[in-house]
């Protein structure tokens, strides 16, 4: 039986930290489904379709990785697509508390889906979509921290009106 892992998140936008985690998880599972949360309480900078496009461009090289979106409970989505694993990245100890809470709640909701925590390369341990947006909004350099297409789109979003 094949093992399907779901890698959920907001991905607003995808960073090289996310890509690093996808690259590390792709060889470990038969399929990795990157899933963008649709009905988040957060107001996103990029639409779900834009985020999906950027992710799809960034994971083209991985044959067993697909990108989709979901709404509702993550465990319901995971069960619907036959995933038995949820992948979450932990950058620093500060991520742990929230991730632990989420993993335990998800376990309570479904004991058929197991959360697996993974560590991104330390190069990206300080990278978050939130910080990337903040830096880009002030015209700061984000090269090397996000895929080139994301860098282009962020610059366009924050470009002063002509
Ligand atoms: O990238 P993020 O914003 O940290 O991802 C959070 C995400 C999408 C994984 C989380 O909010 C989620 O799973 N939401 C779906 C609703 C749900 O299942 N909630 C119960 C578990 S917290």
Boltz pocket constraint, residues with backbone or C-beta under 6 A from the ligand:
constraints:
  - pocket:
      binder: B
      contacts: [[A, 8], [A, 9], [A, 10], [A, 11], [A, 35], [A, 37], [A, 72], [A, 73], [A, 74], [A, 75], [A, 102], [A, 105], [A, 106]]
      max_distance: 6.0
